[in-house]
Amino acid sequence: MARHRFALLWLTLALVACSPSLNWREVRPGGGELKALLPCKPDQATRRQSLAGYELDLTMLGCEASGGLYAISVVELGSPQQAHPVQAQWQTNLLATMQAQGAQRQPFSIRGANAQPEAVQLQAVGRSPEGRALTVQAVWFTRGNRLYHAVLYAERLTPEMSEPFFGGMELP
């Protein structure tokens, strides 16, 4: 009987060890051209958002997995000229909400994105609503009249979390 329980315990542990905490799947936010990967089954929502003086419909896919909150958003702009001020306001809002300090920005490379405004990646450390330290990595890029935003929040970001998420985004 003890041998049977040991075998059952071993089998259970083996199955748990084999079940991935990040189960990557392809998504297409807002029914658009962007193909992306999320590590869990996403929830979807659309809401009206005011950014840089424009009232925009923001569609978001998001989920939580392995200690991270993953989200991909898209807004349809009235014209490509709105992209720069909307993107700048979005970045400012994100950093202010987190009370982030010392944000690092660098160009983000995604084939098929508009050249202006330049696709950008941002990383910063701030605070969660509960007051815990929180790291954020985010990108913004445009294609036509669509402004895309992908973000990952976690206490500690790892390459296993961020590389498939940001590297898995493709535009045709």
N, C-alpha and C positions, 0 to 999 in steps of 0.2 A: 504493500500500500504506500509506504514512504517513497519507494522508487517511482511509483506512478505519479505521486504529487510532485516529486522532483522533476520528472520528465515534463509534466504539465507546466510547471513554473518555468523551466528552461524554454519551452516552446513559446510561452507567453512573452518572455523577455526577448526572445529572438524576433518575434513578430513586431513588438514595440520598437526594437532597434531598427527594423527595416521600414517602418512607416515614416515617411518624410514629414518634417514639420513645415517645410515649404513645398507645397504642391503647385508648381507653376502651371499656369493656363493662359491661353491667348485670349485677349479681350480687344474690343474696338470701341473706345469711349465715344459717346454721342453719335454712334453710327457713322463716324467719319472715316477718314483715310488712315488714321494712325492705328497701327497694330502694336500691341504692347503685351507684356506679361505681368500677371499678378500671382502671388504665391498662395492664394486662397480664393474661394468663391466670393465675388464682390457684391456689396449692396450698391444700389444706384439711386441717385436723387437729382432733381433739378430744382434750382431756386433762383429767384431774382436777386441780383447783386449789384450794388452801386460801386463802380471802380472808376476813378479819374473823371468823375462827373457823368459817366455813361451808365445807363440802366441796362444790364446784360443778363441773359439767361445762362447760368452756369450749370453744366451737367457734370456730375462727379461719379466715379466708380471708386469704391474703397473697401478695404478689409484689414483685419489684424491677424498677424501670424508671427510666431516665433519672437515675440517681444517687439515687433515693429508695426506701425500703422502706415499702410501704403494707400496712396490716393492718386488718381489721375483725373484731371479736370479739363474741360474745354469750354470756351465761350466763342460764340459767333459774333464777330465785330461788324459794325456797319461799313467800315472801310479799313484797308490796311494801315492807314495813317493813325488809327486809334490804338494800334498795337503797342507802340512805345510808351505812351502815358499810362495805359492800362497795366502793362507789364511792370512798370516802375512802381505804381501804386500797390499792386499785388505783392511785390517784394517787401515794400515798406510795411504793409499790413501784417504779413507773416512774421517779420522780425519784431514788430511792436507787440503782437499778441504773445510771443514767446519771451518777451523782455530779453532778446538776444543781444549779445555783445560781440564785436569783432567778426562780423560776417566776412567770409572769404568768397570772392566771386572769380569765376574764370569762364572762358568760352566753353560751350557745350557743342559737340559735333554730332549732328544727325542729318544724314543725307536727305535732301528733298525739302528741307526747311527754308523759309525765306531768309535772305541775307540781312534784311532790316526789319525789325530790330534784331540785332545779333542774338543767337541762342545763347543762353547763359545758365551756368550751374552755380549754385550758392550752397555754402555749408556754414552752419553756425551752431553755437551752444546757447541754450536758454533754459527756461523753466516750463514745466508742464502746469496745467491749471491747479494741480495738487501741490506744486512747489518743488517737485523733483527735478534734477538735472535732466535735460532732454537735448539730444542732438538732432538736427534736421539737415537733410540733403534734399535739394530741390532743383528743378530745371524748368525753364520757360522757353518756348519756341513757337514760331508761327508758320502757318502754311495757308496761303491765300488769305481769307478773312477769318481764319480760326486761330485763336491763341490757345496753346496747350500748356498745361502745367502738371508736372509729376512731382510727388513729394514723398519722402520717407522719414518718419519720426521714430526714434528709439532712444532708450537710455544709452545704449552703446551700439553703434553701427558696425557691421562686419561686412567683408567682401561677399560672403554668401548671401547676404540680404540685398546689398546695393548693386552688385555687378549684373546679375540677371535682370533686375528691375530696370535700371537705366540703360544697360546695354541691349536689352531686348526690344527697345522701341524702334519701329521702322515706319517710314513713309514711302509710298510707291514712287 
